[in-house]
Amino acid sequence: DNSNPVFTWGSLVTKCIKPWQFVATRNHWYDLLDIGSLLDCITWRSAQLYNVEKGKWINQDGQEIPTQLLNAAFDSVDDKIKQEHILLITQLKELIGQDTTLVAMIQTAALFTPEYSSPGARAQTSSIQDKYLCLLKHYLEANHSWADAFEIFSKVLLLQHRVKIYSAKHSKAFLNCDASQVEPLLLEVFDIASHRTVPYW
């Protein structure tokens, strides 16, 4: 009953993300949190903060962050990262709009990506991811027509595939990024801790 405020989608998502799934995969946790899935989540976060009309990121406080900061941060290791990143997050933003719940659900499903886990953990990881993809599908069906929900769900899967390709191609730039030398506003966009050289989600 979606009319009951107790059963808002935000609380439902929280209830459906079960701690036991993380505990059950604890032996493979570092496989699951491979840099691939981390970069996937970071890319979706970047899209969430991106304003297509202004061509800038806008943080929670309304502060504008120019995309030119990408050049200064990553040009030394990957001079194509800005152009490809902005093109990709523009496509993602057109899909997600301002729906932060949708982004959180996509990120959770991306975290449990079978390709990023060890061979022995892939079946279990895939089973967990299926649950979150099913939850995502029902969320879309509750908020859109059946036809639109199907189209959006299909686009999510397609764009997540493109995000994975992007992450694989540009992972070196993030791995070699010295966070201490990066503009703090850019660290906020990519959620990179200032004391680390590897991004985290």
C-alpha positions in Angstrom: 0.0 0.0 0.0 2.0 3.0 -1.3 -0.6 5.4 0.1 0.7 4.6 3.6 3.7 6.9 4.4 5.2 4.1 6.4 5.8 2.2 3.1 7.6 4.9 1.2 10.0 3.6 -1.4 13.0 5.0 0.5 12.2 3.0 3.6 11.3 0.0 1.5 14.7 0.0 -0.2 16.3 0.3 3.2 14.4 -2.7 4.5 15.1 -4.8 1.4 18.9 -4.3 1.5 19.6 -7.2 3.9 22.8 -7.2 6.0 23.0 -11.0 5.8 23.8 -10.6 2.1 26.9 -8.7 2.9 27.8 -11.1 5.7 27.2 -14.1 3.5 29.7 -12.8 1.0 32.3 -11.5 3.5 34.9 -14.0 2.3 34.6 -12.5 -1.2 34.1 -8.9 0.0 37.2 -7.5 -1.5 36.3 -9.2 -4.8 32.9 -7.6 -4.7 34.4 -4.2 -3.9 36.7 -4.5 -6.8 37.8 -1.2 -8.4 35.4 -2.0 -11.3 32.2 -1.9 -9.2 33.6 1.1 -7.3 34.1 3.1 -10.5 30.7 2.1 -11.7 29.1 3.5 -8.6 31.2 6.7 -8.8 30.1 7.3 -12.4 26.4 7.1 -11.4 27.1 9.4 -8.5 28.8 11.9 -10.9 25.7 11.7 -13.1 23.4 12.4 -10.2 25.2 15.6 -9.3 25.6 16.7 -13.0 23.5 19.6 -14.4 23.2 19.1 -18.2 22.0 22.6 -18.9 24.9 24.3 -17.1 27.5 21.7 -18.0 28.6 21.6 -14.3 28.2 19.5 -11.2 26.1 21.0 -8.4 26.7 19.7 -4.9 24.3 19.4 -2.1 24.9 23.0 -1.1 24.2 24.3 -4.6 27.8 25.0 -5.3 28.8 24.7 -8.9 31.8 22.6 -9.8 33.2 23.1 -13.3 34.1 20.0 -15.4 37.4 21.6 -16.3 38.7 20.3 -13.0 38.8 16.8 -14.6 41.5 18.0 -17.0 43.8 19.2 -14.1 43.2 16.0 -12.2 43.6 13.3 -14.8 45.2 14.7 -18.0 48.6 13.5 -17.0 47.5 9.9 -17.1 44.4 9.9 -19.4 43.7 13.0 -21.6 40.4 11.5 -23.0 38.8 10.9 -19.6 36.9 14.3 -19.5 35.3 14.1 -22.9 34.1 10.5 -22.5 33.0 11.0 -18.9 30.9 14.0 -19.6 29.3 12.3 -22.6 28.4 9.2 -20.5 27.1 11.0 -17.5 24.9 13.2 -19.7 23.2 10.1 -21.0 22.9 8.8 -17.5 21.4 12.0 -16.2 18.8 12.1 -18.9 17.6 8.7 -17.7 17.7 9.2 -13.9 16.7 12.9 -13.7 16.5 13.9 -10.0 15.5 10.4 -8.8 18.0 9.7 -6.0 16.3 6.5 -5.0 16.7 5.1 -8.5 20.4 6.0 -8.4 20.9 4.2 -5.1 19.2 1.1 -6.3 21.3 1.0 -9.5 24.5 1.5 -7.4 23.5 -1.4 -5.1 22.8 -3.7 -8.1 26.1 -2.6 -9.6 28.0 -3.4 -6.4 27.0 -7.1 -6.8 28.3 -7.4 -10.4 29.2 -11.1 -11.0 32.0 -10.2 -13.5 33.9 -8.4 -10.8 33.8 -11.2 -8.2 36.0 -14.3 -8.1 34.9 -17.3 -10.1 33.8 -19.2 -7.0 31.6 -16.3 -5.8 29.9 -15.4 -9.1 26.8 -17.6 -8.8 26.0 -16.3 -5.3 26.8 -12.7 -6.4 24.5 -13.0 -9.4 21.7 -14.3 -7.3 22.0 -11.3 -5.0 22.2 -8.9 -7.9 19.0 -10.5 -9.4 17.1 -9.6 -6.2 18.1 -5.9 -6.5 17.3 -5.8 -10.2 13.9 -7.3 -9.4 13.4 -4.6 -6.8 14.4 -2.0 -9.3 12.0 -3.3 -11.8 9.1 -3.2 -9.3 10.1 0.3 -8.2 9.9 1.5 -11.9 6.5 -0.2 -12.4 5.1 1.5 -9.3 6.2 4.9 -10.5 5.6 4.7 -14.3 3.3 3.0 -16.8 4.2 -0.6 -17.6 5.5 0.4 -21.0 7.7 3.2 -19.7 8.9 1.1 -16.8 10.1 -1.6 -19.3 11.8 1.0 -21.4 13.6 2.6 -18.5 14.7 -0.7 -17.1 16.1 -1.7 -20.4 18.0 1.6 -20.7 19.4 1.1 -17.2 20.8 -2.3 -18.2 22.2 -0.9 -21.4 23.8 2.2 -19.8 25.2 0.1 -16.9 27.0 -2.0 -19.6 28.4 1.2 -21.0 29.5 2.3 -17.6 31.4 -1.0 -17.1 33.2 -0.5 -20.4 34.1 3.1 -19.4 35.3 1.9 -15.9 37.5 -0.7 -17.5 39.0 1.7 -20.0 39.7 4.5 -17.5 40.5 2.7 -14.3 44.2 3.6 -14.6 43.4 7.3 -14.2 41.5 6.8 -11.0 44.1 4.3 -9.6 46.9 6.7 -10.3 45.1 9.7 -9.0 46.9 11.4 -6.1 43.9 12.6 -4.1 46.0 15.1 -2.2 46.7 17.0 -5.4 43.0 17.1 -6.6 40.7 20.1 -6.2 38.5 19.3 -3.1 35.3 20.1 -5.0 36.2 17.3 -7.5 36.9 14.9 -4.6 33.4 15.6 -3.5 31.9 14.7 -6.9 33.9 11.4 -7.1 33.7 10.7 -3.4 37.4 10.3 -3.1 38.8 10.5 0.4 41.5 13.2 0.6 43.9 10.8 2.4 43.6 8.0 -0.1 44.9 7.6 -3.7 42.2 5.0 -4.6 38.5 6.1 -4.9 35.9 4.5 -2.7 32.1 4.3 -2.7 
